[in-house]
Structure formats: C-alpha cells, structure tokens
Amino acid sequence: MMNLNILDEDNHLIVVLKPYNVPVQADDSKDVDLLTIVKNYLKTKYHKPGNVYLGLVHRLDRPVGGIMVLAKTSKAAARLNTLIKNHDFKKTYLAVVHGQVKNSERLVSKITRDPRSHNSYIDPVKGKESILEYQCLGYNQEEDLSLIKINLITGRHHQIRVQMVERGNPLYGDNRYGLKELVPIHLFAYHLEFMHPVQKELKAYTVIPELKDKWLLFKTELNNLANNE
C-alpha cells in the first residue's frame, strides 16, 4: 500500500504529494490509485461509513509526480473547478529536457487527442489552443540537458510533453513521446497556488523533486529555487 504524503488538510480540501507512476484514479491496470488511497485514509481517520466523497479537480499523468489538491466537499470542488476554468489556479512544473533551451519562451500550439492510442498530438485544425510558459534555470553541457520551470496556462492531455517534443526538447525519461530511456520521467508538479474555495485566503505549496537521477545535475539550481519560494 502506498504511503500517503499529506501536505495540508482541512474540512474542505486535502493537499497531497502524488508519487511517480501512480495513477490518479482507477484504470485498466488495476494498480493502486491515488483517489482510492486518499478515500481509504479519510474513511479510516473520520470513521466514515459507506462511500467517501472526494472531488478530483485536476490531474497528473501517471508517470508524473507532484502536488495535487482534492476536494472533500462538492462545494469546494465546484469552486476549485471555477478557479481552474478562469485560470486562477496556478500550476508550476519542473522538468529536465534534452538539449539547450532559450532563457524563457511562451509556447502556443493546437493539441488534440487520439481516442484509440490515447496519445496527444499537434493538429492546427482540430486541436484546442494550448499555452505554456517556461524559464530555463540551468544547462548541463556534458549531458546536454536543461532544467526548466513551466507555468501551465491551459491543461490539455499530455500538454507539456507534446509541446516540448514539438519544440525539439523532449523530456528526459518520457518513453511515450521522447526517447526510449528506462528512467522515470523528469517532470514534477512542484508548486500549486490558489485561493482557498471557502476560507478565501491564498494557499501556496512547494515541493522540490527528490535529488536523484538527472535531477542531481541541477542540485544547486533546485536548492536555490527551494530557498527562494
């Protein structure tokens, strides 16, 4: 059973850290999923009979780790969904990508999804507008890898992965869209910021990815980022 890393909890929401390679909700793999783990935690902690309500308002791809907020009431879920719809829900990622990138850039693409393969791809006609902004935090010349910070403006399926491939900088460890590397994908949702749906106060959470694999190449940059948040 997966250990649950809780960053915050109140009567309206719970903020947790999703490990790499754990599905957010049940899928065909039948592997343990985050939603079920959190529901079981709430059921046990509060001695709740029957089904436990838990609202899923945003997602992370199965291979990706990072911060997620889940709603404990339908009112909180509805208000969080409104924040997301109005782009008042800030999600910031860290990624290690192949190649050297510019200091900062705004990427705008049209992305759609293949219902058969479940892959997303660029389609200027059928695709939905997909926007992200990134800033380069460091470059390792020996490995030809860059560390970037990504502000996700829209939330399309596999958006970051598809847009960085289109740009010519696939994510390190992205076996679906990038190179076939037998390592975890180096994409991590490290910062989440939003107005509390009930208490109306700004909530912000930051977690730096564990310093292993190619993240280690950027130990100084990641530590500086953590100290400045």
Buried (B, 14 or more C-beta within 10 A) or exposed (E): EEEBEEBEBEEBBBBBBBBBEBBBEEEEEEEEBBBBBBBBBBBEEEEEEEEBEBBBBBBBBBBBBBBBBBBBBEEBBEBBBEBBEEEEBBBBBBBBBBEEBEEEEEBEBBBBBEEEEEBBBBBEEEBBEBBBBBBBBBBBEEEEBBBBBBBBBBBBBBBBBBBBBBBEBBBBBBBBBBEEBEEBBBBBBBBBBBBBBBEEEEBEBBBBBEEEBBBEBBEEBBEEBEEEE
